[in-house]
Amino acid sequence: MPDPSERLPRTPTSRYLIRRARSAETSDYSSPTFIPRLGYRIGEPLSDPKALVQAALQPDHDFFLDTSIVDFAAPSELWDILLAGGNAYLIPSVVDELTPWLERHPDHPMSAPVLQKSPRLQFVTSRDFTPSVWDGIHFYLNLLVRRKQVMRTTEMRLGREIGRHPTIDEVQQEVQRTLGERAYLIGRKMKNAKLEELSHADEGLVTIAFARAVRTGRPTTILTRDQDVVEQLYKLTVLIDFDYRSMLLANSYLHDFGLYRPQPLALDEVWLREAFVDDPNNVQFERQPGLEESILPSSFDFVAVSCIRVSDAITHLSFGAEKRMEETLEVKGRTGGLNTDKLGTRNCHLSLWPLSVSKPRQTIAVIAVDKRVRLGDRFTIGLLDINRAMSTNDPTDTIYAPRWAKRPPPRATPRARRRAPSLIRPRGPGVAERAPFRGMDTR
């Protein structure tokens, strides 16, 4: 008999991860609380609203509240537990969005605590982070915000290709055809908005919650009703995980230079010329099998970062982060957007994902000068970074999905084989093999 959870809806992000999940035969992974190291766990959808209350009862746990979760539909016990525990966190943009609604609903249990800045709530600001980490937070926030421009970007690209202004239907179909459901859902709400007009609340929520989690080492969960928050947290972890491993690779490269046998990087493919500045010090080297695992520190402090979405069902997505990931944020902020501060103006990239390079180039790492666009006065963003943020073909396969979610892999179809174009035109992943399952039971 099918499990009842089969009939409960899942988020588009969870569906994407379940399709990519590897089977896990080891008994450790059958634990309902296990989260792989630098990997994902997809929780079983739950229909009982009391599950949200049970989640709030977790000891030594922090909760970041999205605007959408504060309403009269949530169990009243939830607010009592969070206020009594003093472990509910709000960021400024969420407070700004909540204030008008709470002023109109003074009878809500959160109204007075939020409006009066009660000490029973924690209000997170830039003062909770070092200036460099705060700049790193803004770096990733701006990358995520750019994902919302996918409709405008596709409209301009499609217009150049067909020689006329495309219709709205044509743009929507092109986004879904080339980038898929996740990109379309992120971009559909903001298809006509300029960058400066886009709301940053979702992106600020996930980046600040993640940054505080890796700073404190405390398990952290975002509570939301919005699928976009789930998607942006997932994408943030993909980007930071890649940059974290690239930072560690740069350290290893300098410490054990002889292991890597670097060769000059020739910009002899169009996608490489779009991504990198022609510099005589640019190098490439082959990624040996297991490199992505071997560069990780043998000793690490595990931090679970999760998002619970409350809709027709309660869904749960968790990522197994590490405290040292704060260093990636700090380096990003201090260097103005690089993965390392040890290579001058050159950046280190674990792979060329998602560039569509020739097959020999799909297994190399690169140390090179990025082509970058300026973002304000504090830092710049590499075109390759923007490319990765827009891509929906992510290098993610360290995923634990419950047994009920397992499915045979779908048959390849022409549509399934299509790869998403990016801002700098390449298609396809060129993705490295990822580390095997390692993680922690979060009980």
C-alpha positions as CSV (number, residue, x, y, z in Angstrom):
1,M,0.0,0.0,0.0
2,P,1.4,3.5,-0.9
3,D,2.6,5.6,2.0
4,P,0.0,8.3,2.8
5,S,2.7,10.9,2.4
6,E,2.7,10.2,-1.4
7,R,-0.5,12.1,-1.6
8,L,0.9,15.2,0.1
9,P,2.3,18.0,-2.1
10,R,6.0,18.7,-2.3
11,T,7.8,21.9,-3.2
12,P,9.4,22.3,-6.6
13,T,12.7,22.4,-4.9
14,S,12.1,19.1,-3.1
15,R,10.8,17.5,-6.3
16,Y,14.0,18.5,-8.0
17,L,16.2,17.1,-5.2
18,I,14.3,13.9,-5.0
19,R,14.8,13.3,-8.7
20,R,18.5,13.6,-8.1
21,A,18.7,11.7,-4.8
22,R,21.1,8.8,-4.6
23,S,20.0,5.6,-2.9
24,A,21.6,5.2,0.5
25,E,22.1,1.6,1.6
26,T,23.9,2.2,4.9
27,S,21.7,2.0,7.9
28,D,22.8,5.4,9.2
29,Y,20.9,7.1,6.4
30,S,17.6,5.5,7.3
31,S,17.5,7.7,10.4
32,P,14.8,10.3,10.0
33,T,17.1,12.9,11.5
34,F,20.3,12.3,9.5
35,I,21.7,15.1,7.4
36,P,24.7,14.4,5.1
37,R,27.8,16.5,5.5
38,L,27.5,19.3,2.9
39,G,24.4,17.5,1.6
40,Y,20.7,17.6,1.9
41,R,17.9,15.8,3.6
42,I,14.3,16.1,2.3
43,G,11.8,15.6,5.1
44,E,8.6,13.6,4.7
45,P,5.6,15.9,4.1
46,L,3.3,16.1,7.2
47,S,-0.3,17.1,7.3
48,D,-0.7,17.7,11.0
49,P,-0.3,21.5,11.9
50,K,0.9,20.4,15.3
51,A,4.2,19.2,13.6
52,L,5.1,22.9,13.4
53,V,4.7,23.2,17.2
54,Q,6.8,20.0,17.7
55,A,9.6,21.6,15.6
56,A,9.5,24.7,17.7
57,L,10.1,22.6,20.8
58,Q,13.6,21.5,19.7
59,P,16.2,22.5,22.3
60,D,19.1,24.7,21.5
61,H,17.6,25.7,18.2
62,D,17.1,29.1,16.5
63,F,14.2,30.0,14.3
64,F,14.1,32.8,11.7
65,L,10.6,34.0,10.8
66,D,9.5,34.9,7.3
67,T,6.8,37.5,6.9
68,S,4.4,34.9,5.4
69,I,4.5,32.7,8.5
70,V,3.0,35.3,10.9
71,D,-0.7,35.0,10.5
72,F,-3.7,33.5,12.4
73,A,-3.5,30.1,10.6
74,A,-0.5,29.0,12.6
75,P,-1.2,27.2,15.9
76,S,-1.3,29.7,18.7
77,E,1.0,27.5,20.7
78,L,3.8,28.2,18.2
79,W,4.0,31.9,19.2
80,D,3.9,31.0,22.9
81,I,6.8,28.6,22.5
82,L,8.9,30.9,20.4
83,L,8.4,33.9,22.7
84,A,9.0,31.9,25.8
85,G,12.2,30.4,24.4
86,G,13.7,33.7,23.2
87,N,15.0,31.9,20.1
88,A,12.9,33.6,17.4
89,Y,14.8,35.9,15.1
90,L,13.7,38.7,12.8
91,I,15.6,40.6,10.2
92,P,14.9,44.3,9.4
93,S,13.2,43.8,6.0
94,V,10.8,41.2,7.5
95,V,10.0,43.6,10.4
96,D,9.3,46.3,7.8
97,E,7.0,44.0,5.9
98,L,5.2,42.8,9.0
99,T,4.7,46.2,10.7
100,P,1.6,47.4,8.6
101,W,-0.2,44.0,9.1
102,L,0.6,43.8,12.8
103,E,-0.6,47.4,13.3
104,R,-3.9,46.3,11.7
105,H,-4.1,43.2,13.8
106,P,-3.1,44.2,17.4
107,D,-4.7,41.0,18.7
108,H,-2.1,38.8,17.1
109,P,0.3,37.3,19.7
110,M,3.3,38.7,17.8
111,S,2.0,42.2,17.4
112,A,3.1,43.8,20.6
113,P,6.4,41.9,20.8
114,V,7.4,43.0,17.3
115,L,6.1,46.5,17.4
116,Q,7.6,47.2,20.8
117,K,10.9,45.4,20.1
118,S,10.4,43.0,23.0
119,P,13.5,41.3,24.4
120,R,11.6,38.0,24.0
121,L,12.4,38.4,20.2
122,Q,15.9,38.7,18.7
123,F,16.3,41.4,16.1
124,V,19.3,40.7,13.8
125,T,21.3,43.6,12.3
126,S,24.6,44.3,10.7
127,R,26.1,44.7,14.2
128,D,25.8,41.0,14.8
129,F,28.5,40.4,12.1
130,T,32.0,41.6,11.3
131,P,32.1,44.2,8.5
132,S,33.7,41.6,6.1
133,V,31.1,38.9,6.8
134,W,28.3,41.5,6.4
135,D,29.7,42.4,3.0
136,G,29.9,38.7,2.2
137,I,26.2,38.4,3.1
138,H,25.4,41.2,0.6
139,F,27.5,39.5,-2.1
140,Y,25.3,36.4,-2.0
141,L,22.1,38.4,-1.4
142,N,22.7,40.3,-4.7
143,L,23.5,37.0,-6.5
144,L,20.2,35.6,-5.4
145,V,18.2,38.8,-6.2
146,R,19.5,38.5,-9.8
147,R,17.7,35.2,-10.1
148,K,14.5,37.1,-10.1
149,Q,15.5,38.9,-13.3
150,V,15.4,35.7,-15.3
151,M,12.3,36.8,-17.2
152,R,13.9,40.1,-18.3
153,T,17.2,38.5,-19.1
154,T,15.4,35.8,-21.2
155,E,13.3,38.5,-22.9
156,M,16.4,40.4,-24.0
157,R,18.2,37.3,-25.2
158,L,15.2,35.9,-27.1
159,G,14.5,39.3,-28.7
160,R,18.1,39.2,-30.1
161,E,17.6,35.7,-31.4
162,I,14.2,36.2,-33.1
163,G,14.8,39.8,-34.2
164,R,11.6,41.2,-32.6
165,H,10.2,41.9,-29.2
166,P,8.9,38.5,-27.8
167,T,5.5,38.1,-26.3
168,I,5.0,37.4,-22.6
169,D,3.9,33.8,-23.5
170,E,7.0,33.3,-25.6
171,V,9.3,34.5,-22.8
172,Q,7.5,32.2,-20.2
173,Q,7.7,29.2,-22.5
174,E,11.4,29.9,-23.2
175,V,12.2,30.1,-19.5
176,Q,10.4,26.9,-18.7
177,R,12.0,25.1,-21.7
178,T,15.6,26.1,-21.0
179,L,15.7,26.8,-17.3
180,G,12.9,24.7,-15.9
181,E,10.2,25.1,-13.3
182,R,12.3,26.4,-10.5
183,A,13.7,29.3,-12.5
184,Y,10.2,30.2,-13.8
185,L,8.6,30.2,-10.4
186,I,11.4,32.5,-9.0
187,G,11.2,35.0,-12.0
188,R,7.4,35.0,-12.7
189,K,6.5,37.5,-10.0
190,M,9.2,40.0,-10.9
191,K,9.2,39.8,-14.7
192,N,8.7,43.6,-15.2
193,A,10.7,44.9,-12.2
194,K,14.0,46.6,-12.4
195,L,16.8,45.4,-10.2
196,E,16.5,48.3,-7.7
197,E,12.8,47.6,-7.4
198,L,13.1,44.0,-6.4
199,S,12.3,43.0,-2.8
200,H,15.3,41.6,-1.0
201,A,13.4,40.2,2.0
202,D,13.6,36.5,1.0
203,E,17.2,36.8,0.0
204,G,18.1,38.7,3.2
205,L,16.3,36.2,5.3
206,V,18.1,33.1,3.9
207,T,21.6,34.7,3.8
208,I,21.4,36.2,7.3
209,A,20.0,33.1,8.8
210,F,22.8,31.0,7.2
211,A,25.5,33.4,8.2
212,R,24.4,33.5,11.8
213,A,24.1,29.7,11.9
214,V,27.7,29.2,10.8
215,R,28.9,31.9,13.1
216,T,27.2,30.5,16.2
217,G,27.1,26.8,15.3
218,R,23.5,26.6,16.5
219,P,21.0,24.6,14.4
220,T,18.8,27.1,12.6
221,T,15.5,26.8,10.9
222,I,13.6,29.3,8.7
223,L,9.8,29.2,9.0
224,T,7.9,30.3,5.9
225,R,4.8,29.7,3.8
226,D,6.7,30.8,0.6
227,Q,8.2,28.4,-1.8
228,D,10.6,31.1,-3.0
229,V,12.3,31.1,0.4
230,V,12.9,27.3,0.2
231,E,14.3,27.7,-3.3
232,Q,16.6,30.6,-2.4
233,L,17.9,28.9,0.6
234,Y,18.7,25.8,-1.4
235,K,20.4,27.9,-4.1
236,L,22.4,29.8,-1.5
237,T,23.8,26.6,0.0
238,V,24.7,25.3,-3.5
239,L,26.7,28.5,-4.2
240,I,28.4,28.7,-0.8
241,D,29.3,25.0,-0.8
242,F,31.0,25.5,-4.2
243,D,32.8,28.6,-3.1
244,Y,33.8,27.0,0.2
245,R,35.4,24.0,-1.6
246,S,37.1,26.4,-4.0
247,M,38.5,28.4,-1.1
248,L,39.9,25.1,0.4
249,L,41.3,24.1,-2.9
250,A,43.2,27.4,-3.2
251,N,44.7,26.8,0.3
252,S,45.7,23.2,-0.7
253,Y,47.1,24.4,-4.0
254,L,49.5,26.9,-2.2
255,H,50.4,24.4,0.5
256,D,50.9,21.3,-1.8
257,F,51.7,23.0,-5.1
258,G,53.5,20.0,-6.5
259,L,50.4,17.8,-6.3
260,Y,48.5,19.8,-8.9
261,R,50.8,20.1,-11.9
262,P,49.3,23.3,-13.2
263,Q,49.3,24.2,-16.9
264,P,48.6,27.5,-18.6
265,L,45.0,28.2,-19.2
266,A,44.4,28.9,-22.9
267,L,41.2,30.9,-23.6
268,D,40.7,29.0,-26.8
269,E,36.9,28.4,-26.3
270,V,34.3,31.0,-26.5
271,W,32.9,30.3,-23.0
272,L,36.3,30.7,-21.4
273,R,36.9,34.0,-23.1
274,E,33.5,35.2,-21.8
275,A,34.4,34.1,-18.2
276,F,38.0,35.1,-17.8
277,V,40.5,37.9,-18.5
278,D,43.4,36.9,-20.6
279,D,46.3,36.8,-18.1
280,P,49.6,35.0,-18.4
281,N,49.2,33.7,-14.8
282,N,46.0,31.9,-15.5
283,V,46.4,28.1,-14.9
284,Q,44.3,25.0,-15.0
285,F,44.9,21.5,-13.5
286,E,43.2,18.2,-13.6
287,R,40.9,17.3,-10.7
288,Q,42.0,14.0,-9.4
289,P,39.3,11.5,-8.3
290,G,38.1,12.3,-4.8
291,L,39.6,15.8,-4.8
292,E,36.3,17.4,-3.6
293,E,36.4,15.2,-0.6
294,S,40.1,15.3,0.2
295,I,40.3,19.1,0.5
296,L,37.6,19.1,3.2
297,P,38.9,19.5,6.8
298,S,39.0,16.2,8.6
299,S,37.8,17.9,11.7
300,F,34.7,20.1,11.4
301,D,31.8,21.6,13.3
302,F,28.5,20.5,11.8
303,V,25.6,23.0,11.6
304,A,22.2,22.0,10.4
305,V,20.5,24.8,8.4
306,S,16.9,24.1,7.5
307,C,13.7,25.5,6.1
308,I,10.2,24.5,7.1
309,R,7.5,25.5,4.7
310,V,3.9,25.4,5.8
311,S,1.3,25.1,3.0
312,D,-1.1,22.3,2.2
313,A,1.5,20.1,3.9
314,I,4.5,20.9,6.1
315,T,7.7,20.2,4.2
316,H,11.2,20.3,5.5
317,L,14.6,20.8,3.7
318,S,17.9,20.6,5.6
319,F,21.5,21.3,4.6
320,G,24.6,20.0,6.5
321,A,26.7,23.1,6.8
322,E,30.0,23.7,8.6
323,K,31.1,26.5,10.9
324,R,34.2,27.2,8.8
325,M,31.9,28.3,6.0
326,E,31.8,31.7,7.8
327,E,35.4,32.1,6.5
328,T,34.0,31.9,2.9
329,L,31.6,34.8,3.7
330,E,34.4,36.7,5.3
331,V,36.8,36.2,2.3
332,K,34.1,37.1,-0.1
333,G,33.5,40.4,1.7
334,R,37.1,41.3,2.3
335,T,38.2,40.6,-1.3
336,G,35.2,42.1,-3.0
337,G,33.8,38.8,-4.3
338,L,36.7,36.3,-4.7
339,N,36.8,32.8,-3.2
340,T,40.3,33.3,-1.9
341,D,42.5,36.1,-0.6
342,K,45.8,34.2,-1.3
343,L,46.1,34.5,-5.1
344,G,46.2,38.2,-5.7
345,T,43.6,39.2,-8.4
346,R,43.1,35.6,-9.5
347,N,40.2,33.5,-8.3
348,C,40.0,29.7,-7.7
349,H,37.2,27.6,-9.2
350,L,36.8,24.0,-8.3
351,S,35.2,23.4,-11.7
352,L,33.9,25.3,-14.7
353,W,30.3,24.5,-13.8
354,P,28.0,25.4,-15.6
355,L,30.0,26.3,-18.7
356,S,29.6,24.2,-21.8
357,V,33.3,23.5,-22.4
358,S,34.9,20.7,-24.3
359,K,35.0,17.3,-22.6
360,P,38.7,17.5,-21.5
361,R,37.9,20.8,-19.8
362,Q,35.0,19.4,-17.8
363,T,37.4,17.8,-15.3
364,I,39.7,20.7,-14.6
365,A,39.9,23.3,-11.8
366,V,41.0,26.8,-12.7
367,I,42.9,29.6,-11.1
368,A,42.4,32.7,-13.2
369,V,41.3,36.4,-13.3
370,D,37.6,36.6,-13.6
371,K,35.7,39.0,-15.8
372,R,33.6,40.9,-13.3
373,V,30.9,43.5,-13.2
374,R,30.8,46.2,-10.5
375,L,28.2,46.1,-7.8
376,G,28.2,49.3,-5.9
377,D,31.4,50.6,-4.3
378,R,32.3,47.5,-2.1
379,F,32.7,44.6,-4.5
380,T,32.2,43.2,-7.9
381,I,30.6,40.0,-9.1
382,G,32.2,37.6,-11.6
383,L,30.2,36.7,-14.7
384,L,30.8,33.1,-13.8
385,D,29.3,33.7,-10.3
386,I,26.2,35.2,-12.0
387,N,26.1,32.3,-14.4
388,R,26.1,29.8,-11.5
389,A,23.3,31.7,-9.7
390,M,21.1,31.6,-12.8
391,S,21.8,27.9,-13.6
392,T,19.2,25.4,-12.4
393,N,21.5,22.4,-13.3
394,D,23.2,22.3,-9.9
395,P,26.2,20.1,-8.9
396,T,24.2,18.5,-6.1
397,D,23.9,14.8,-5.6
398,T,24.7,14.3,-1.9
399,I,21.0,14.1,-1.1
400,Y,19.1,11.9,1.4
401,A,15.4,11.4,0.5
402,P,13.1,9.2,2.5
403,R,12.4,5.7,1.2
404,W,8.8,6.7,0.1
405,A,10.3,9.3,-2.2
406,K,12.5,7.0,-4.2
407,R,11.7,6.6,-7.9
408,P,13.4,4.9,-10.8
409,P,15.4,7.5,-12.9
410,P,13.2,8.9,-15.7
411,R,14.0,8.0,-19.2
412,A,16.0,10.6,-21.0
413,T,13.9,12.7,-23.5
414,P,15.0,15.6,-25.7
415,R,13.4,18.0,-23.2
416,A,15.2,16.4,-20.3
417,R,18.5,16.6,-22.1
418,R,18.3,20.3,-22.7
419,R,20.7,22.4,-20.7
420,A,20.0,25.9,-19.4
421,P,21.7,28.9,-21.1
422,S,23.3,31.4,-18.8
423,L,24.0,35.1,-18.9
424,I,27.3,34.4,-20.7
425,R,25.8,32.0,-23.2
426,P,27.3,28.6,-22.2
427,R,25.1,25.5,-21.9
428,G,25.6,22.3,-19.8
429,P,27.3,21.6,-16.5
430,G,30.9,20.4,-16.7
431,V,30.3,19.2,-13.1
432,A,32.7,17.5,-10.7
433,E,32.0,14.3,-8.8
434,R,30.9,15.2,-5.3
435,A,32.0,13.8,-2.0
436,P,30.4,10.5,-0.8
437,F,27.8,10.5,2.0
438,R,29.0,11.8,5.3
439,G,27.0,13.8,7.8
440,M,25.5,13.8,11.2
441,D,22.4,12.6,13.0
442,T,20.7,15.8,14.3
443,R,18.9,14.2,17.2
